[in-house]
């Protein structure tokens, strides 16, 4: 019985790569999961506070520049519009997922976004109708540009407060999950590592502000021409699709 041994490498032959972090001998990009998670936690906290700060400053400015009763009334109307729009979008997505059996996250989110986009101008129409009818701090008289601007700004701020508030709640939940020593926490940390280059918190904040501005613009326009909502519905859906493509 004979044995065969591999020839020993020459003294000057390279012995291969050895990673200083994990002792692996193959070429690879080492990712420090702990550092990635800490960075993500810090980013989540910073931008949560930025969202809160923007909302507080905008609300304070609105209360200083406009009658508080009117400002709060239409901000509340905008917040209610955001809540109803979001709930309707989620409801439509849930019904579609139940009927088609397609429960993929991407399809669910797309359906919810499109359904919500279709009814966003209707919510703006409701705020404008309330303004023209004098139902929420208004007089029922013909709308002046200054008064319409106040209503639109307050409604847009209410929309922002709803959207940003939900994002802050989601941020707090995600931070808690990332810190959990559980299977769910481990999965969340793995996702954070894999998607570390796909996270754009500044862009997300900008989209939130833009969505509020667009809602305020629709409220402003509908105060002068209520029938404009018929045109705004397909327009807003197109804008939502374009924005989603840009974000993806």
C-alpha positions in Angstrom: 0.0 0.0 0.0 1.5 3.3 -1.1 0.7 6.8 0.0 1.1 9.9 -2.1 1.9 13.3 -0.6 1.5 16.7 -2.2 4.7 18.5 -3.1 5.6 21.1 -0.6 5.4 24.7 -2.0 8.5 26.5 -2.8 9.7 28.9 -0.1 8.9 31.9 -2.3 5.4 30.6 -3.4 2.5 32.7 -2.0 0.4 30.7 0.6 -2.9 32.5 -0.3 -5.1 35.2 1.2 -6.1 35.1 4.9 -8.8 37.5 6.1 -7.8 39.4 9.2 -11.4 39.5 10.4 -12.6 35.9 9.9 -9.5 33.9 8.9 -11.1 32.9 5.6 -8.6 32.0 2.9 -10.7 33.0 -0.2 -10.9 36.5 -1.6 -14.0 38.2 -0.3 -15.3 41.5 1.0 -15.6 41.3 4.7 -18.5 43.2 6.2 -18.5 44.1 9.9 -22.1 43.4 10.8 -21.8 45.1 14.2 -20.5 48.4 12.6 -23.2 48.3 9.9 -26.0 47.8 12.5 -24.6 50.6 14.7 -24.5 52.9 11.7 -28.0 52.0 10.7 -29.3 52.6 14.3 -27.6 56.0 14.4 -29.1 57.0 11.0 -32.6 55.9 12.0 -32.4 58.0 15.2 -31.1 61.1 13.4 -33.7 61.1 10.7 -36.5 60.4 13.1 -35.5 63.5 15.0 -35.2 65.5 11.7 -38.8 64.5 10.8 -40.0 65.5 14.2 -38.1 68.8 14.0 -39.4 69.7 10.5 -43.0 69.0 11.7 -42.6 71.0 14.9 -41.0 74.0 13.2 -43.6 74.0 10.4 -46.5 73.8 12.8 -45.0 76.6 15.0 -44.6 78.8 11.9 -48.1 78.1 10.7 -49.6 79.0 14.2 -47.6 82.2 14.3 -48.6 83.4 10.8 -52.2 82.2 10.7 -55.2 82.1 13.1 -54.5 79.1 15.4 -58.1 77.8 15.1 -58.0 77.8 11.3 -54.5 76.4 11.1 -55.3 73.5 13.5 -58.6 72.8 11.9 -57.2 72.4 8.4 -54.1 70.6 9.6 -56.4 68.1 11.3 -58.3 67.8 8.0 -55.1 67.1 6.1 -54.1 64.5 8.7 -57.5 62.9 8.4 -57.1 62.8 4.7 -53.8 61.1 4.9 -55.1 58.5 7.4 -58.2 57.7 5.3 -56.1 57.5 2.1 -53.5 55.2 3.7 -56.1 52.9 5.2 -58.0 52.6 1.9 -54.8 51.8 0.1 -54.0 49.1 2.6 -57.5 47.7 2.4 -57.5 47.5 -1.4 -54.1 45.8 -1.3 -55.2 43.3 1.3 -58.4 42.4 -0.6 -56.4 42.0 -3.8 -53.8 39.8 -2.1 -56.6 37.6 -0.6 -58.4 37.2 -4.0 -55.3 36.5 -6.1 -53.2 34.6 -3.6 -50.3 36.9 -4.4 -48.9 37.9 -1.1 -45.5 39.1 -2.2 -44.4 42.3 -0.4 -43.6 44.1 -3.6 -47.0 43.5 -5.2 -48.8 44.4 -1.9 -46.9 47.7 -1.6 -47.4 48.6 -5.2 -51.2 48.0 -5.0 -51.4 50.0 -1.8 -49.5 52.9 -3.3 -51.6 53.1 -6.4 -54.9 52.8 -4.6 -53.8 55.5 -2.2 -52.7 57.7 -5.1 -56.0 57.3 -6.8 -57.9 58.7 -3.8 -55.4 61.3 -2.7 -57.0 64.0 -4.9 -60.4 63.0 -3.5 -59.1 63.7 0.0 -57.8 67.1 -1.3 -61.2 67.7 -2.8 -62.9 67.0 0.5 -60.7 69.6 2.3 -61.3 72.1 -0.4 -65.1 71.5 -0.3 -65.0 72.0 3.5 -63.2 75.3 3.0 -65.6 76.6 0.4 -68.6 75.5 2.4 -67.3 77.1 5.6 -67.4 73.8 7.4 -63.9 74.0 9.0 -63.1 77.5 10.2 -64.2 79.1 6.9 -66.8 81.6 6.1 -68.5 80.1 3.0 -67.6 83.3 1.0 -65.7 83.2 -2.3 -62.2 82.0 -1.8 -59.4 84.5 -1.9 -55.9 83.5 -2.8 -54.5 84.3 0.6 -57.1 82.3 2.4 -56.7 79.4 -0.1 -53.0 79.4 0.6 -53.5 79.2 4.3 -55.9 76.2 3.9 -53.5 74.5 1.5 -50.5 75.0 3.7 -52.3 73.7 6.8 -53.7 70.7 5.0 -50.3 69.9 3.5 -48.7 70.1 7.0 -51.4 67.8 8.3 -50.5 65.3 5.6 -46.8 65.6 6.4 -47.5 65.0 10.1 -49.4 61.8 9.4 -46.8 60.5 6.9 -43.8 61.5 9.0 -45.4 60.3 12.2 -46.0 56.8 10.8 -42.3 56.8 9.6 -41.1 57.7 13.1 -43.2 54.9 14.6 -41.7 52.5 12.0 -38.2 53.7 12.8 -38.7 53.1 16.6 -40.0 49.6 15.9 -37.1 48.8 13.6 -34.5 50.1 16.1 -36.0 47.8 18.8 -36.0 44.9 16.4 -32.3 45.4 15.4 -31.4 45.4 19.1 -33.3 42.2 19.9 -31.3 39.0 20.6 -33.8 36.8 18.8 -34.3 35.1 15.5 -36.3 38.1 14.2 -33.6 40.4 15.4 -31.0 38.4 13.6 -33.0 38.4 10.4 -33.4 42.2 10.7 -29.7 42.6 11.2 -29.0 40.4 8.2 -31.3 42.5 6.1 -29.6 45.7 7.3 -26.3 44.3 6.1 -27.6 43.2 2.7 -29.4 46.5 2.0 -26.8 48.8 3.5 -26.1 50.5 0.1 -29.8 50.7 -0.9 -30.9 52.8 2.1 -31.3 56.5 1.3 -32.8 58.3 4.3 -32.4 61.8 2.9 -34.2 60.8 -0.3 -37.0 59.2 1.8 -37.4 62.4 3.8 -37.5 64.5 0.6 -40.3 62.2 -0.8 -42.3 62.7 2.3 -42.1 66.5 2.1 -42.8 66.4 -1.6 -45.9 64.3 -1.1 -47.2 66.8 1.5 -46.5 69.7 -0.9 -48.3 68.0 -3.7 -51.4 67.3 -1.5 -51.4 71.0 -0.5 -51.2 72.0 -4.1 -54.2 69.9 -5.0 -56.1 71.4 -2.1 -55.2 74.9 -3.3 -56.3 74.2 -6.9 -59.6 72.4 -5.9 -60.7 75.4 -3.8 -61.0 77.4 -7.0 -62.3 74.6 -9.3 -63.8 71.6 -7.6 -64.3 69.7 -10.9 -60.5 69.7 -11.3 -60.4 66.6 -9.1 -61.5 64.6 -12.2 -58.2 65.5 -13.9 -56.1 65.2 -10.7 -57.0 61.6 -10.0 -55.2 60.1 -13.1 -52.5 62.7 -12.9 -51.7 61.8 -9.3 -51.5 58.1 -10.2 -49.1 58.8 -13.0 -47.0 60.9 -10.6 -47.0 58.1 -8.0 -45.9 55.5 -10.5 -43.1 57.8 -11.8 -42.0 58.5 -8.2 -41.9 54.8 -7.3 -39.8 54.0 -10.4 -37.3 56.8 -9.4 -37.1 55.5 -5.9 -36.5 51.9 -7.0 
